[in-house]
């Protein structure tokens, strides 16, 4: 392959990504085109991923978006291991609700803890309600709810981490 071919392929790839993006779509490795779901949160996360070389995180987000429609149950965590991780992150970033003076921020942080608990418990408990077996199939809307909640939390954690590292707050 000549030296100019990779440059042509790169330009073509960028052009295709731009056209797909204009239509609210994105290309996922393996030849899949999916709804991109680009929001301010995902744009913010994408900017942080690029700025701080967090390509592993981008690969995980790409996997999530690829599975939301085709295998929504795959986006539910297999266990409740998120709560200890959230507790560690919350402590490291000084986000413990009981140590904050601002009541509004405290309420939001308590809510984020509930989201973490809900995401972690969803797969485990999705088949029952108060001891009654009422199974339901996880649909793409459930996967999107979980994914978007996780993306919002991830954006907040990344932004807080970046601010703490830079010493701005």
DSSP file (Angstrom, degrees, kcal/mol; ACC not computed):
  #  RESIDUE AA STRUCTURE BP1 BP2  ACC     N-H-->O    O-->H-N    N-H-->O    O-->H-N    TCO  KAPPA ALPHA  PHI   PSI    X-CA   Y-CA   Z-CA
    1    1 A X              0   0    0      0, 0.0     5,-0.0     0, 0.0     2,-0.0   0.000 360.0 360.0 360.0 133.4    0.0    0.0    0.0
    2    2 A X    >>  -     0   0    0      1,-0.1     4,-0.8     2,-0.0     3,-0.7  -0.281 360.0-109.7 -73.3 163.4    1.4    3.4   -0.9
    3    3 A X  H 3> S+     0   0    0      1,-0.2     4,-0.7     2,-0.2    -1,-0.1   0.781 117.7  55.8 -63.9 -26.9    1.9    6.1    1.7
    4    4 A X  H 3> S+     0   0    0      1,-0.2     4,-2.3     2,-0.2    -1,-0.2   0.758  92.9  70.2 -79.9 -22.9   -0.9    8.1    0.2
    5    5 A X  H <> S+     0   0    0     -3,-0.7     4,-2.9     1,-0.2     5,-0.2   0.926  96.6  49.7 -62.3 -45.6   -3.5    5.3    0.6
    6    6 A X  H  X S+     0   0    0     -4,-0.8     4,-2.5     1,-0.2    -1,-0.2   0.899 111.6  50.3 -59.8 -36.8   -3.7    5.4    4.4
    7    7 A X  H  X S+     0   0    0     -4,-0.7     4,-2.3     2,-0.2    -1,-0.2   0.902 111.4  47.9 -66.3 -39.8   -4.2    9.2    4.2
    8    8 A X  H  X S+     0   0    0     -4,-2.3     4,-2.8     2,-0.2    -2,-0.2   0.924 112.5  48.8 -65.0 -44.1   -7.0    8.7    1.6
    9    9 A X  H  X S+     0   0    0     -4,-2.9     4,-2.9     1,-0.2    -2,-0.2   0.904 110.8  51.1 -61.9 -40.7   -8.6    6.0    3.8
   10   10 A X  H  X S+     0   0    0     -4,-2.5     4,-2.4    -5,-0.2    -1,-0.2   0.909 111.5  47.1 -63.4 -42.3   -8.3    8.3    6.8
   11   11 A X  H  X S+     0   0    0     -4,-2.3     4,-2.3     2,-0.2    -2,-0.2   0.919 113.8  48.0 -65.0 -43.0  -10.0   11.2    4.9
   12   12 A X  H  X S+     0   0    0     -4,-2.8     4,-2.6     2,-0.2    -2,-0.2   0.916 111.6  50.3 -63.0 -42.8  -12.7    8.9    3.7
   13   13 A X  H  X S+     0   0    0     -4,-2.9     4,-2.6     1,-0.2    -2,-0.2   0.916 111.3  48.2 -61.6 -44.0  -13.3    7.5    7.2
   14   14 A X  H  X S+     0   0    0     -4,-2.4     4,-2.2     2,-0.2    -1,-0.2   0.893 111.5  50.7 -63.8 -39.7  -13.5   11.0    8.6
   15   15 A X  H  X S+     0   0    0     -4,-2.3     4,-2.4     2,-0.2    -2,-0.2   0.921 111.4  47.3 -64.3 -44.6  -16.0   12.0    5.8
   16   16 A X  H  X S+     0   0    0     -4,-2.6     4,-2.8     1,-0.2     5,-0.2   0.922 112.1  49.9 -62.8 -44.8  -18.2    9.0    6.5
   17   17 A X  H  X S+     0   0    0     -4,-2.6     4,-2.6     1,-0.2    -1,-0.2   0.886 111.0  50.3 -61.3 -38.5  -18.1    9.7   10.3
   18   18 A X  H  X S+     0   0    0     -4,-2.2     4,-2.1     2,-0.2    -2,-0.2   0.941 112.1  46.0 -65.6 -47.0  -19.1   13.3    9.7
   19   19 A X  H  X S+     0   0    0     -4,-2.4     4,-0.8     2,-0.2    -2,-0.2   0.920 114.7  47.7 -63.4 -44.0  -22.0   12.4    7.4
   20   20 A X  H ><>S+     0   0    0     -4,-2.8     5,-3.0     1,-0.2     3,-1.0   0.924 110.3  52.9 -61.2 -43.9  -23.2    9.7    9.9
   21   21 A X  H ><5S+     0   0    0     -4,-2.6     3,-1.6     1,-0.3    -1,-0.2   0.867 102.8  57.5 -60.6 -37.3  -22.9   12.2   12.8
   22   22 A X  H 3<5S+     0   0    0     -4,-2.1    -1,-0.3     1,-0.3    -2,-0.2   0.757 109.3  46.7 -64.2 -23.7  -25.0   14.7   10.9
   23   23 A X  T <<5S-     0   0    0     -3,-1.0    -1,-0.3    -4,-0.8    -2,-0.2   0.303 122.9-104.7-100.1   7.3  -27.7   12.1   10.8
   24   24 A X  T < 5S+     0   0    0     -3,-1.6    12,-2.6     1,-0.3    13,-0.6   0.764  83.9 119.0  76.5  25.5  -27.4   11.1   14.5
   25   25 A X  E   < -A   35   0A   0     -5,-3.0     2,-0.3    10,-0.3    -1,-0.3  -0.786  43.1-164.1-120.3 163.3  -25.6    7.9   13.6
   26   26 A X  E     -A   34   0A   0      8,-2.6     8,-2.6    -2,-0.3     2,-0.4  -0.993  22.1-118.5-145.9 151.8  -22.2    6.5   14.4
   27   27 A X  E     -A   33   0A   0     -2,-0.3     2,-0.4     6,-0.2     6,-0.2  -0.768  25.2-160.7 -90.6 131.5  -20.0    3.6   13.1
   28   28 A X  E >>  -A   32   0A   0      4,-3.9     4,-1.8    -2,-0.4     3,-0.8  -0.918  35.0 -92.7-111.1 138.6  -19.1    0.9   15.5
   29   29 A X  T 34 S+     0   0    0     -2,-0.4    -1,-0.1     1,-0.2     3,-0.1  -0.139 111.4  48.7 -47.8 140.5  -16.2   -1.4   14.8
   30   30 A X  T 34 S-     0   0    0      1,-0.1    -1,-0.2    -3,-0.0    -3,-0.0   0.443 130.4 -73.5 101.8   3.0  -17.3   -4.5   13.0
   31   31 A X  T <4 S+     0   0    0     -3,-0.8     2,-0.4     1,-0.3    -2,-0.2   0.677  88.2 140.5  88.7  18.3  -19.3   -2.7   10.4
   32   32 A X  E  <  -A   28   0A   0     -4,-1.8    -4,-3.9    -3,-0.1     2,-0.5  -0.786  35.8-160.3-100.1 138.9  -22.3   -1.6   12.5
   33   33 A X  E     +A   27   0A   0     -2,-0.4     2,-0.3    -6,-0.2    -6,-0.2  -0.978  23.3 169.9-113.7 125.2  -24.0    1.8   12.2
   34   34 A X  E     -A   26   0A   0     -8,-2.6    -8,-2.6    -2,-0.5     2,-0.2  -0.861  45.2 -81.5-132.1 163.0  -26.1    2.7   15.2
   35   35 A X  E     -A   25   0A   0     -2,-0.3   -10,-0.3   -10,-0.2   -11,-0.1  -0.500  40.4-147.0 -62.8 129.8  -27.9    5.7   16.6
   36   36 A X        -     0   0    0    -12,-2.6   -11,-0.2    -2,-0.2     3,-0.2   0.814   5.5-153.2 -77.8 -29.5  -25.2    7.7   18.3
   37   37 A X        -     0   0    0    -13,-0.6     2,-0.4     1,-0.2     5,-0.2   0.835  23.7-177.1  62.0  30.6  -27.2    9.2   21.1
   38   38 A X        +     0   0    0      4,-0.1     2,-0.3   -17,-0.1    -1,-0.2  -0.481  10.7 159.3 -68.7 120.7  -24.8   12.1   21.2
   39   39 A X     >  -     0   0    0     -2,-0.4     4,-2.7    -3,-0.2     5,-0.2  -0.746  59.2 -92.2-127.8 176.9  -25.8   14.4   24.0
   40   40 A X  H  > S+     0   0    0     -2,-0.3     4,-2.4     1,-0.2     5,-0.2   0.877 127.2  53.5 -60.5 -35.8  -23.9   17.1   25.9
   41   41 A X  H  > S+     0   0    0      2,-0.2     4,-2.6     1,-0.2    -1,-0.2   0.954 111.0  43.5 -64.3 -49.0  -23.0   14.4   28.4
   42   42 A X  H  > S+     0   0    0     -5,-0.2     4,-2.6     1,-0.2    -2,-0.2   0.862 113.5  52.2 -68.4 -32.9  -21.5   12.1   25.8
   43   43 A X  H  X S+     0   0    0     -4,-2.7     4,-2.4     2,-0.2    -1,-0.2   0.920 110.8  48.6 -63.7 -42.3  -19.8   15.0   24.1
   44   44 A X  H  X S+     0   0    0     -4,-2.4     4,-2.2    -5,-0.2    -2,-0.2   0.925 112.8  46.9 -62.7 -45.7  -18.3   16.0   27.4
   45   45 A X  H  X S+     0   0    0     -4,-2.6     4,-2.8     1,-0.2    -2,-0.2   0.930 111.0  52.3 -62.3 -44.7  -17.1   12.4   28.1
   46   46 A X  H  X S+     0   0    0     -4,-2.6     4,-2.3     1,-0.2    -2,-0.2   0.905 109.0  50.1 -59.2 -42.1  -15.7   12.1   24.6
   47   47 A X  H  X S+     0   0    0     -4,-2.4     4,-2.6     1,-0.2    -1,-0.2   0.914 112.5  46.7 -62.3 -42.7  -13.7   15.3   25.1
   48   48 A X  H  X S+     0   0    0     -4,-2.2     4,-2.1     2,-0.2    -2,-0.2   0.890 110.0  53.6 -66.8 -38.8  -12.3   14.1   28.4
   49   49 A X  H  <>S+     0   0    0     -4,-2.8     5,-2.3     1,-0.2     4,-0.3   0.934 114.0  41.8 -61.1 -46.1  -11.5   10.7   26.9
   50   50 A X  H ><5S+     0   0    0     -4,-2.3     3,-0.9     1,-0.2    -2,-0.2   0.925 115.4  49.2 -67.5 -44.3   -9.5   12.3   24.1
   51   51 A X  H 3<5S+     0   0    0     -4,-2.6    -1,-0.2     1,-0.2    -2,-0.2   0.802 120.9  34.7 -67.2 -29.3   -7.8   14.9   26.4
   52   52 A X  T 3<5S-     0   0    0     -4,-2.1    -1,-0.2    -5,-0.2    -2,-0.2   0.173 107.6-116.1-115.9  17.4   -6.7   12.4   29.0
   53   53 A X  T < 5 +     0   0    0     -3,-0.9     2,-0.3    -4,-0.3     3,-0.2   0.920  57.3 154.2  50.2  56.9   -6.0    9.4   26.8
   54   54 A X    >>< +     0   0    0     -5,-2.3     4,-1.5     1,-0.2     3,-0.9  -0.428   5.3 150.3-108.2  54.7   -8.7    7.1   28.2
   55   55 A X  H 3>  +     0   0    0     -2,-0.3     4,-2.3     1,-0.3    -1,-0.2   0.788  66.4  61.9 -62.9 -29.1   -9.1    5.0   25.2
   56   56 A X  H 3> S+     0   0    0      1,-0.2     4,-1.7     2,-0.2    -1,-0.3   0.880 103.2  50.7 -63.1 -36.6  -10.2    1.9   27.2
   57   57 A X  H <> S+     0   0    0     -3,-0.9     4,-2.3     2,-0.2    -1,-0.2   0.897 108.5  51.7 -66.5 -40.9  -13.2    3.9   28.5
   58   58 A X  H  X S+     0   0    0     -4,-1.5     4,-2.7     1,-0.2    -2,-0.2   0.906 107.1  53.4 -62.4 -41.1  -14.1    4.8   24.9
   59   59 A X  H  X S+     0   0    0     -4,-2.3     4,-2.0     1,-0.2    -1,-0.2   0.888 109.0  49.6 -61.1 -38.6  -14.0    1.1   23.9
   60   60 A X  H  X S+     0   0    0     -4,-1.7     4,-2.2     2,-0.2    -1,-0.2   0.911 110.8  48.8 -67.4 -42.7  -16.3    0.3   26.8
   61   61 A X  H  X S+     0   0    0     -4,-2.3     4,-2.6     2,-0.2     5,-0.2   0.904 110.1  52.1 -63.5 -40.4  -18.8    3.0   25.7
   62   62 A X  H  X S+     0   0    0     -4,-2.7     4,-2.1     1,-0.2    -1,-0.2   0.906 109.4  50.1 -61.1 -40.9  -18.7    1.8   22.1
   63   63 A X  H  X S+     0   0    0     -4,-2.0     4,-1.6     2,-0.2    -2,-0.2   0.914 110.0  50.7 -63.1 -43.1  -19.5   -1.7   23.3
   64   64 A X  H >X S+     0   0    0     -4,-2.2     4,-1.4     1,-0.2     3,-0.5   0.954 111.4  46.4 -60.6 -51.2  -22.4   -0.4   25.3
   65   65 A X  H 3X S+     0   0    0     -4,-2.6     4,-0.5     1,-0.2    -1,-0.2   0.863 110.0  54.9 -62.1 -34.8  -23.9    1.5   22.4
   66   66 A X  H 3X S+     0   0    0     -4,-2.1     4,-0.6    -5,-0.2    -1,-0.2   0.837 114.2  40.6 -65.9 -31.2  -23.4   -1.5   20.1
   67   67 A X  H <X S+     0   0    0     -4,-1.6     4,-2.5    -3,-0.5     7,-0.2   0.614  88.3  89.2 -93.8 -13.5  -25.4   -3.7   22.5
   68   68 A X  H  < S+     0   0    0     -4,-1.4     4,-0.3     1,-0.2    75,-0.2   0.896 104.1  25.0 -54.8 -44.5  -28.2   -1.4   23.6
   69   69 A X  H  < S+     0   0    0     -4,-0.5     3,-0.4    -3,-0.2    -1,-0.2   0.893 129.5  40.7 -85.9 -43.1  -30.5   -2.5   20.7
   70   70 A X  H  < S+     0   0    0     -4,-0.6    -2,-0.2     1,-0.2    -3,-0.1   0.830 135.6   6.9 -80.8 -32.5  -29.1   -6.0   19.9
   71   71 A X    ><  +     0   0    0     -4,-2.5     3,-1.8     1,-0.1     4,-0.4  -0.463  65.2 168.8-149.1  68.7  -28.6   -7.3   23.4
   72   72 A X  G >  S+     0   0    0     -3,-0.4     3,-1.7     1,-0.3     4,-0.2   0.813  76.7  62.2 -59.0 -31.8  -29.9   -4.9   26.1
   73   73 A X  G >  S+     0   0    0     65,-0.3     3,-1.5     1,-0.3    -1,-0.3   0.774  90.6  69.6 -64.8 -23.4  -29.5   -7.4   28.9
   74   74 A X  G <  S+     0   0    0     -3,-1.8    -1,-0.3     1,-0.3    -2,-0.2   0.697  90.6  62.4 -66.2 -17.5  -25.8   -7.5   28.2
   75   75 A X  G <  S+     0   0    0     -3,-1.7     2,-0.4    -4,-0.4    -1,-0.3   0.492  81.8  93.9 -89.0  -2.4  -25.6   -3.9   29.6
   76   76 A X  S <  S-     0   0    0     -3,-1.5    44,-0.1    -4,-0.2    43,-0.1  -0.762  85.7-112.3 -87.8 133.7  -26.8   -4.9   33.0
   77   77 A X        -     0   0    0     42,-0.5    46,-0.2    -2,-0.4    47,-0.1  -0.293  16.1-131.8 -64.9 150.5  -23.9   -5.6   35.5
   78   78 A X  S    S+     0   0    0     45,-0.1     2,-0.3    -4,-0.1    -1,-0.1   0.629  82.9   8.8 -81.4 -13.0  -23.5   -9.2   36.6
   79   79 A X  S    S-     0   0    0     44,-0.0     3,-0.3    45,-0.0    44,-0.1  -0.887  82.0 -96.3-151.5-176.1  -23.2   -8.4   40.2
   80   80 A X  S >  S+     0   0    0     -2,-0.3     3,-0.8     1,-0.2     4,-0.4  -0.103  73.3 124.2 -98.9  35.9  -23.6   -5.5   42.7
   81   81 A X  T 3>  +     0   0    0      1,-0.2     4,-1.0    39,-0.1    -1,-0.2   0.469  52.7  82.6 -78.2   1.1  -19.9   -4.6   42.8
   82   82 A X  H 3> S+     0   0    0     -3,-0.3     4,-3.1     1,-0.2     5,-0.2   0.865  78.7  64.4 -72.4 -35.2  -20.6   -1.0   41.9
   83   83 A X  H <> S+     0   0    0     -3,-0.8     4,-2.5     1,-0.2     5,-0.2   0.920 103.5  44.8 -59.5 -47.7  -21.5    0.2   45.4
   84   84 A X  H  > S+     0   0    0     -4,-0.4     4,-2.1     2,-0.2    -1,-0.2   0.892 114.9  50.2 -63.6 -35.6  -18.0   -0.4   46.9
   85   85 A X  H  X S+     0   0    0     -4,-1.0     4,-2.7     2,-0.2    -2,-0.2   0.930 111.2  48.0 -65.9 -44.5  -16.4    1.2   43.9
   86   86 A X  H  X S+     0   0    0     -4,-3.1     4,-3.2     1,-0.2     5,-0.2   0.896 109.6  53.6 -61.9 -40.1  -18.7    4.2   44.2
   87   87 A X  H  X S+     0   0    0     -4,-2.5     4,-2.1    -5,-0.2    -1,-0.2   0.920 111.3  45.8 -61.1 -43.2  -17.9    4.5   47.9
   88   88 A X  H  X S+     0   0    0     -4,-2.1     4,-2.8     2,-0.2    -2,-0.2   0.950 115.9  44.6 -63.9 -50.0  -14.2    4.5   47.1
   89   89 A X  H  X S+     0   0    0     -4,-2.7     4,-2.5     1,-0.2    -2,-0.2   0.929 112.3  52.4 -60.9 -46.7  -14.5    7.1   44.3
   90   90 A X  H  <>S+     0   0    0     -4,-3.2     5,-3.6     1,-0.2     6,-0.3   0.899 113.4  44.3 -57.0 -43.5  -16.8    9.2   46.3
   91   91 A X  H ><5S+     0   0    0     -4,-2.1     3,-1.1    -5,-0.2    -1,-0.2   0.920 112.5  50.8 -67.6 -44.6  -14.3    9.3   49.2
   92   92 A X  H 3<5S+     0   0    0     -4,-2.8    -2,-0.2     1,-0.3    -1,-0.2   0.865 115.7  42.1 -62.3 -36.9  -11.3    9.9   47.0
   93   93 A X  T 3<5S-     0   0    0     -4,-2.5    -1,-0.3    -5,-0.2    -2,-0.2   0.349 113.5-117.0 -93.2   6.3  -13.0   12.8   45.3
   94   94 A X  T < 5S+     0   0    0     -3,-1.1    -3,-0.2    -4,-0.2    -4,-0.1   0.945  71.4 135.5  58.1  51.8  -14.4   14.2   48.6
   95   95 A X      < +     0   0    0     -5,-3.6     2,-0.5    -6,-0.1    -4,-0.2   0.019  14.9 141.1-117.5  25.0  -18.0   13.7   47.5
   96   96 A X    >   -     0   0    0     -6,-0.3     3,-1.8     1,-0.2     4,-0.2  -0.584  47.3-144.4 -70.4 120.9  -19.5   12.1   50.6
   97   97 A X  G >  S+     0   0    0     -2,-0.5     3,-1.6     1,-0.3    -1,-0.2   0.856  95.5  58.1 -56.6 -38.3  -22.9   13.7   51.0
   98   98 A X  G 3  S+     0   0    0      1,-0.3    -1,-0.3     8,-0.1    -2,-0.1   0.613 103.8  54.0 -71.7  -8.7  -22.8   13.9   54.8
   99   99 A X  G <  S+     0   0    0     -3,-1.8     2,-0.4     7,-0.0    -1,-0.3   0.353  90.6  94.1-103.7   5.4  -19.7   16.0   54.7
  100  100 A X    <   -     0   0    0     -3,-1.6    -5,-0.0    -4,-0.2    -6,-0.0  -0.768  56.4-159.9-100.8 143.8  -21.1   18.7   52.4
  101  101 A X  S    S+     0   0    0     -2,-0.4     2,-0.7     1,-0.0    -1,-0.1   0.778  70.9  88.6 -89.0 -29.2  -22.7   21.9   53.6
  102  102 A X     >  -     0   0    0      1,-0.2     4,-2.4     2,-0.1     5,-0.2  -0.609  63.5-159.6 -76.1 111.7  -24.7   22.7   50.4
  103  103 A X  H  > S+     0   0    0     -2,-0.7     4,-2.2     1,-0.2    -1,-0.2   0.856  87.8  52.7 -61.8 -38.6  -28.0   20.9   50.9
  104  104 A X  H  > S+     0   0    0      2,-0.2     4,-1.9     1,-0.2    -1,-0.2   0.932 111.8  44.3 -66.0 -45.8  -28.8   20.9   47.1
  105  105 A X  H  > S+     0   0    0      1,-0.2     4,-2.5     2,-0.2    -2,-0.2   0.901 111.4  55.6 -64.6 -39.9  -25.5   19.3   46.1
  106  106 A X  H  X S+     0   0    0     -4,-2.4     4,-2.4     1,-0.2    -2,-0.2   0.921 106.5  50.3 -57.8 -45.1  -25.9   16.8   49.0
  107  107 A X  H  X S+     0   0    0     -4,-2.2     4,-2.2     1,-0.2    -1,-0.2   0.903 110.3  49.4 -61.9 -41.8  -29.3   15.7   47.6
  108  108 A X  H  X S+     0   0    0     -4,-1.9     4,-2.3     2,-0.2    -1,-0.2   0.920 111.0  49.6 -64.5 -42.6  -27.9   15.2   44.1
  109  109 A X  H  X S+     0   0    0     -4,-2.5     4,-1.9     2,-0.2    -2,-0.2   0.877 109.1  51.6 -65.6 -36.9  -25.0   13.2   45.5
  110  110 A X  H  X S+     0   0    0     -4,-2.4     4,-1.8     1,-0.2    -1,-0.2   0.913 109.9  51.2 -61.9 -41.4  -27.4   11.0   47.5
  111  111 A X  H  X S+     0   0    0     -4,-2.2     4,-2.1     1,-0.2    -2,-0.2   0.885 106.0  53.7 -62.7 -39.4  -29.4   10.5   44.3
  112  112 A X  H  X S+     0   0    0     -4,-2.3     4,-2.5     1,-0.2    -1,-0.2   0.894 106.1  53.5 -62.8 -38.5  -26.2    9.5   42.4
  113  113 A X  H  X S+     0   0    0     -4,-1.9     4,-2.4     1,-0.2    -1,-0.2   0.892 107.9  50.6 -61.3 -38.9  -25.6    6.9   45.1
  114  114 A X  H  X S+     0   0    0     -4,-1.8     4,-2.7     2,-0.2    -2,-0.2   0.878 108.7  51.8 -65.9 -37.5  -29.2    5.6   44.5
  115  115 A X  H  X S+     0   0    0     -4,-2.1     4,-2.9     2,-0.2     5,-0.2   0.927 109.3  49.7 -63.9 -44.2  -28.5    5.4   40.8
  116  116 A X  H  X S+     0   0    0     -4,-2.5     4,-2.4     1,-0.2    -2,-0.2   0.935 112.8  47.1 -59.3 -46.4  -25.3    3.4   41.5
  117  117 A X  H  X S+     0   0    0     -4,-2.4     4,-2.2     1,-0.2    -2,-0.2   0.913 113.4  49.2 -61.1 -42.8  -27.3    1.0   43.7
  118  118 A X  H  X S+     0   0    0     -4,-2.7     4,-1.7     2,-0.2    -2,-0.2   0.910 111.3  47.5 -64.9 -43.6  -30.0    0.7   41.1
  119  119 A X  H  X S+     0   0    0     -4,-2.9     4,-0.6     1,-0.2   -42,-0.5   0.930 114.6  47.5 -62.6 -44.5  -27.7    0.0   38.3
  120  120 A X  H  < S+     0   0    0     -4,-2.4     4,-0.4    -5,-0.2    -2,-0.2   0.846 118.3  40.3 -65.8 -33.8  -25.8   -2.6   40.3
  121  121 A X  H  X S+     0   0    0     -4,-2.2     4,-2.8    -5,-0.2     5,-0.3   0.651  91.6  88.3 -89.8 -15.8  -29.0   -4.3   41.5
  122  122 A X  H  X S+     0   0    0     -4,-1.7     4,-1.5     1,-0.2    -1,-0.1   0.903  92.0  41.2 -54.3 -51.2  -31.0   -4.2   38.3
  123  123 A X  H  < S+     0   0    0     -4,-0.6     4,-0.3   -46,-0.2    -1,-0.2   0.912 116.6  49.9 -64.9 -41.1  -29.7   -7.5   36.8
  124  124 A X  H  4 S+     0   0    0     -4,-0.4     3,-0.3     1,-0.2    -1,-0.2   0.891 124.0  28.6 -64.1 -39.4  -29.9   -9.3   40.1
  125  125 A X  H >< S+     0   0    0     -4,-2.8     3,-1.9     1,-0.2    -1,-0.2   0.410  86.6 102.9-104.8   1.4  -33.5   -8.2   40.9
  126  126 A X  T 3< S+     0   0    0     -4,-1.5    10,-0.3     1,-0.3    -1,-0.2   0.717  79.9  56.4 -62.9 -19.1  -35.0   -7.7   37.5
  127  127 A X  T 3  S+     0   0    0     -4,-0.3     7,-0.9    -3,-0.3     2,-0.3   0.474 106.5  45.0 -93.5  -0.8  -36.9  -10.9   37.7
  128  128 A X  E <   -B  133   0B   0     -3,-1.9     2,-0.4     5,-0.2     5,-0.2  -0.980  53.5-160.0-143.0 155.1  -38.8  -10.3   40.9
  129  129 A X  E >  S-B  132   0B   0      3,-2.2     3,-1.8    -2,-0.3    -3,-0.0  -0.930  83.1 -26.9-135.0 110.0  -40.9   -7.7   42.6
  130  130 A X  T 3  S-     0   0    0     -2,-0.4     3,-0.1     1,-0.3    -1,-0.0   0.871 126.2 -48.0  53.4  42.2  -41.3   -8.1   46.4
  131  131 A X  T 3  S+     0   0    0      1,-0.2     2,-0.5     3,-0.0    -1,-0.3   0.380 113.1 116.9  85.7  -5.7  -40.9  -11.8   46.3
  132  132 A X  E <   -B  129   0B   0     -3,-1.8    -3,-2.2     2,-0.1     2,-1.1  -0.843  69.8-123.3 -98.3 129.3  -43.3  -12.4   43.4
  133  133 A X  E     +B  128   0B   0     -2,-0.5     2,-0.3    -5,-0.2    -5,-0.2  -0.594  47.4 153.6 -72.9 103.1  -41.9  -13.8   40.2
  134  134 A X        -     0   0    0     -2,-1.1     2,-0.1    -7,-0.9    -1,-0.1  -0.721  23.7-171.4-128.4  78.9  -42.8  -11.2   37.6
  135  135 A X        +     0   0    0     -2,-0.3     2,-0.3    -6,-0.0    -8,-0.2  -0.401   6.1 178.9 -74.9 149.2  -40.1  -11.7   35.0
  136  136 A X        -     0   0    0    -10,-0.3     2,-0.4    -2,-0.1    -2,-0.0  -0.980  32.0-105.9-145.0 156.4  -39.8   -9.3   32.1
  137  137 A X        -     0   0    0     -2,-0.3     2,-0.4     1,-0.1   -10,-0.0  -0.672  35.0-117.7 -84.3 133.8  -37.5   -9.0   29.2
  138  138 A X        -     0   0    0     -2,-0.4   -65,-0.3     4,-0.1   -66,-0.2  -0.593  38.2-159.9 -70.3 123.3  -34.9   -6.2   29.4
  139  139 A X    >>  -     0   0    0     -2,-0.4     4,-2.0   -67,-0.1     3,-0.7  -0.545  33.0 -98.9-101.9 169.1  -35.7   -3.9   26.5
  140  140 A X  H 3> S+     0   0    0      1,-0.2     4,-2.9     2,-0.2     5,-0.2   0.830 122.4  59.9 -56.4 -31.9  -33.5   -1.3   24.8
  141  141 A X  H 3> S+     0   0    0      2,-0.2     4,-2.2     1,-0.2    -1,-0.2   0.883 105.4  47.9 -66.0 -35.2  -35.2    1.4   26.8
  142  142 A X  H <> S+     0   0    0     -3,-0.7     4,-2.4     2,-0.2    -2,-0.2   0.919 112.9  48.4 -66.8 -43.0  -34.0   -0.3   30.1
  143  143 A X  H  X S+     0   0    0     -4,-2.0     4,-3.1   -75,-0.2    -2,-0.2   0.905 112.1  49.2 -63.7 -41.3  -30.5   -0.6   28.7
  144  144 A X  H  X S+     0   0    0     -4,-2.9     4,-3.3     2,-0.2     5,-0.3   0.910 109.4  51.9 -64.7 -41.7  -30.6    3.1   27.6
  145  145 A X  H  X S+     0   0    0     -4,-2.2     4,-2.0     2,-0.2    -2,-0.2   0.938 114.9  42.6 -58.0 -47.1  -31.8    4.2   31.0
  146  146 A X  H  X S+     0   0    0     -4,-2.4     4,-2.3     2,-0.2    -2,-0.2   0.929 116.9  46.8 -65.1 -46.6  -28.9    2.3   32.6
  147  147 A X  H  X S+     0   0    0     -4,-3.1     4,-2.8     2,-0.2    -2,-0.2   0.928 113.5  47.1 -64.5 -45.7  -26.3    3.4   30.1
  148  148 A X  H  X S+     0   0    0     -4,-3.3     4,-2.5     2,-0.2    -1,-0.2   0.882 111.9  51.0 -66.2 -36.9  -27.3    7.1   30.1
  149  149 A X  H  X S+     0   0    0     -4,-2.0     4,-2.3    -5,-0.3    -1,-0.2   0.929 112.6  46.7 -62.7 -43.7  -27.4    7.1   33.9
  150  150 A X  H  X S+     0   0    0     -4,-2.3     4,-2.8     2,-0.2    -2,-0.2   0.896 111.5  51.1 -65.4 -40.1  -23.9    5.5   33.9
  151  151 A X  H  X S+     0   0    0     -4,-2.8     4,-2.7     2,-0.2    -2,-0.2   0.914 110.0  49.6 -64.1 -42.2  -22.6    8.0   31.3
  152  152 A X  H  X S+     0   0    0     -4,-2.5     4,-2.2     2,-0.2    -2,-0.2   0.930 113.5  45.9 -61.9 -45.3  -23.9   11.0   33.4
  153  153 A X  H  X S+     0   0    0     -4,-2.3     4,-2.6     1,-0.2    -2,-0.2   0.916 112.4  51.3 -62.5 -43.6  -22.3    9.6   36.5
  154  154 A X  H  X S+     0   0    0     -4,-2.8     4,-2.8     1,-0.2    -2,-0.2   0.899 109.0  50.7 -62.3 -41.1  -19.0    9.0   34.5
  155  155 A X  H  X S+     0   0    0     -4,-2.7     4,-2.7     2,-0.2     5,-0.2   0.925 111.7  47.7 -62.4 -44.1  -19.0   12.5   33.2
  156  156 A X  H  X S+     0   0    0     -4,-2.2     4,-2.5     2,-0.2    -2,-0.2   0.921 113.3  47.4 -62.9 -44.4  -19.5   14.0   36.7
  157  157 A X  H  X S+     0   0    0     -4,-2.6     4,-2.8     2,-0.2    -2,-0.2   0.931 113.7  47.9 -63.6 -45.6  -16.7   11.7   38.1
  158  158 A X  H  X S+     0   0    0     -4,-2.8     4,-2.7     1,-0.2    -2,-0.2   0.930 113.4  47.1 -61.3 -45.6  -14.3   12.6   35.2
  159  159 A X  H  X S+     0   0    0     -4,-2.7     4,-2.4    -5,-0.2    -1,-0.2   0.897 114.0  47.6 -64.6 -39.3  -15.0   16.3   35.5
  160  160 A X  H  X S+     0   0    0     -4,-2.5     4,-2.7    -5,-0.2    -2,-0.2   0.928 112.3  49.4 -65.5 -44.8  -14.6   16.2   39.3
  161  161 A X  H  X S+     0   0    0     -4,-2.8     4,-2.4     2,-0.2    -2,-0.2   0.911 111.8  48.8 -60.2 -43.9  -11.4   14.2   39.0
  162  162 A X  H  X S+     0   0    0     -4,-2.7     4,-2.1     2,-0.2    -1,-0.2   0.922 112.5  47.9 -64.6 -44.0  -10.0   16.7   36.4
  163  163 A X  H  X>S+     0   0    0     -4,-2.4     5,-1.7     1,-0.2     4,-1.0   0.910 112.3  49.3 -62.1 -41.8  -10.9   19.7   38.6
  164  164 A X  H  <5S+     0   0    0     -4,-2.7    -2,-0.2     5,-0.2    -1,-0.2   0.888 111.3  49.7 -65.8 -38.4   -9.3   18.1   41.7
  165  165 A X  H  <5S+     0   0    0     -4,-2.4    -1,-0.2     1,-0.2    -2,-0.2   0.870 113.0  46.0 -66.7 -36.6   -6.1   17.3   39.7
  166  166 A X  H  <5S-     0   0    0     -4,-2.1    -1,-0.2    -5,-0.2    -2,-0.2   0.616 109.8-124.9 -83.6 -11.2   -5.9   20.8   38.4
  167  167 A X  T  <5S+     0   0    0     -4,-1.0    -3,-0.2    -3,-0.2    -4,-0.1   0.660  73.6 124.5  80.2  16.2   -6.6   22.3   41.9
  168  168 A X      <       0   0    0     -5,-1.7    -4,-0.2    -6,-0.2    -5,-0.1   0.802 360.0 360.0 -81.4 -27.0   -9.5   24.4   40.8
  169  169 A X              0   0    0     -6,-0.8    -5,-0.2    -9,-0.1    -6,-0.1   0.292 360.0 360.0-161.0 360.0  -12.0   22.9   43.3
